[in-house]
């Protein structure tokens, strides 16, 4: 006889689903006394491990129910905190927080810093590199700083601070003039690039003759926005392809580049806004497809000319909207003309408008390029319901507009119950959005074979507590996450979720988390005393 430790035992458990349902029903029941006891149990015992406390901090920072005083206690504990609203006291605390990362993230993320707060935040930094980073962030965010602060930054001992000061909005001419004579060439080059029109002619002449090649090149690029550049200047300075792309060029130089320039130079020249029409037409027939593609998106072409350019447009590639088209979004006639363009990128750029005439909407909604329809669904408040419904079948939402097309104001809200039995799960889940849908339908969808239908049910407030508890064991993480935020989850279930590193952050975001529990969690974040 073999020893028992080598025996193989097969255990059969029948009616698994029924047992799971029964267990969920049992967990869903909770008396007030049991709820209080569950919360008390979380606050007892040893201090939670560091990883768990970190996840709690992130969850509380993201929890809209976290009070301001509790939120202030999370400074330095969660990077999510500074991306949302903060009470004035918390902002003040962040400005003088001993950790540099907190102060840096405040400057990067907080939406409502005042000019006075910016001044104290930047000028309060003793380390020059940190002062430079804060000045750069202020410039990136177009922060309005007082003249006194601008003067101090323009005279900073650290050259990168002075360089970023050039980019600050509303810089007075006297400060710009002083920075144009800065001893550091990087500062002078930045003045050329960002403030050339505000310089007096004497300062411009000095920069054109600057001894440093980078400064001189930047000055020449700006000077020749208005004054045609000769071949001799183009050949004598290291101007890269920017001169071909942006500067006014003497006719001979432009002809030479169009006929004999390297492919990269011709490609740059093809986008030059000052190019004569005959050279534009010449480049439209260039043997290099990249050159022709640049010509095909020029704003000065007629649509007939654009249609005559041979291009190979990849609809799967990533293309940014054409800025010259978006600048015309309020021009009805231009939108009507461009919506009929042969170039998909032009039509896509039109579709990014917030409002469009009805005939333009009708045309774009039937466009053969479905990205045009997608952009219309994401950006245009006039997009039609039938097109939105069609886009919904193949698009789940982008990072920039995660709620579209379903969150669009024109998305159908009535008559959706007819999709309750639809074989397409994308359509089937819409049935619970119908005002006439019932909690029973939500319950049925919570047991659907398709994960996205169950996910829709998990986010519905009509979902029963028992079903939410059951869905915490769903094989799909997003469904478990949605179920963990169900507003009626029992406290003992939430406590279990808070103790598990896989679910702790989500549980700390739960809207029913008592404030007293939040406050105790904050106390646990503090360093333990020996």
Secondary structure, DSSP 8 states (H G I E B T S, - for coil): ---GGG---------HHHHHHHHHHHHH---HHHHHHHHHHHTSSS---HHHHHHHHHHHHH-TT--HHHHHTTTTT-TTGGGS---HHHHHHHHT-SSHHHHHHHHHH-TT--HHHHHHHHHT--SHHHHHHHHHHHHHTT----HHHHHHHHT-SSHHHHHHHTTSTT--HHHHHHHHT-SSHHHHHHHHHHHGGGS-HHHHHHHHT-SSHHHHHHHHHHHTTTS-B-HHHHHHS--TTHHHHHS-B-HHHHHHHHHHS-HHHHHHHHT-TT--HHHHHHHTT-SSHHHHHHHTT-TTS-HHHHHTS-----TTS-----HHHHTTTT-HHHHHHHTT-S-HHHHHHHHT-S---HHHHHHHHT-SSHHHHHHHHHH-TT--HHHHHHHHTT----SSSTTTTTTSTTS--SSGGGGTT-SSHHHHGGGGGSTT--HHHHHHHTT-SSHHHHHHHHT-TTS-HHHHHHHTT-SSHHHHHHHHT-TT--HHHHHHHHTSTTTHHHHTT-TT--HHHHHHHHHHHS----
